[in-house]
Amino acid sequence: MTAPTIGVLALQGDVREHLAALTRLGVPTHPVRRPAELDDCDGIVLPGGESTTMWRLARTFELLDPLRDRVRAGMPAFGTCAGMVLLADRLLDAAQGQETIGGLDITVRRNAFGRQTESFETDLDLLGLEDDVHAVFIRAPWVEEIGSGVEVLASVDGHPVGVRQNQLMATSFHPEVNADDRLHRLFLETCC
């Protein structure tokens, strides 16, 4: 079986870090900035960054609706931090008019853990992995409410920070900034 081709939304954020993680895993990958670049993707990673900037740029580059269509059609997607915001069906503390790609039956509170100065790191027990994951939270969201089909993978202080629903997975933290590629590998399992 051929390895899936994974795109990384490359409008803003931790694009290089995700591309590097996928490359280390031997997966064909490329940045996605235009709708035509999305066409040959079997899955997509939505990186950490600034969710309102990503939403506005996705709208400007005419990527928002194609991304929605592909996710609704079953394309696997993995969102980290801002990517979690983009995959959420509902937002709290959103910028005025902020849109999402949607797909995950969750309500996300943007910047829930606080401002940049309140960023932190911690080790998390994550469902599906043997050892703890070192998690980096930077102006991170958390999941306020989950739908019945959503599986919680990890929590901090009672707030879900890792979730999965069918072919979609999201984390509040940034697994791409470590050399630990286990979450990317976990995502790839949904792509095959």
Secondary structure, 3 states (H helix, E strand, C coil): CCCCCEEEECCCCCHHHHHHHHHHCCCCEEEECCHHHHCCCCEEEECCCCHHHHHHHHHHCCCHHHHHHHHHCCCCEEEECHHHHHHEEEEECCCCCCCCCCCEEEEEECCCCCCHHHCEEEEECCCCCCCCEEEEECCCCEEEEECCCCEEEEEECCEEEEEEECCEEEECCCHHHCCCCHHHHHHHHHHC
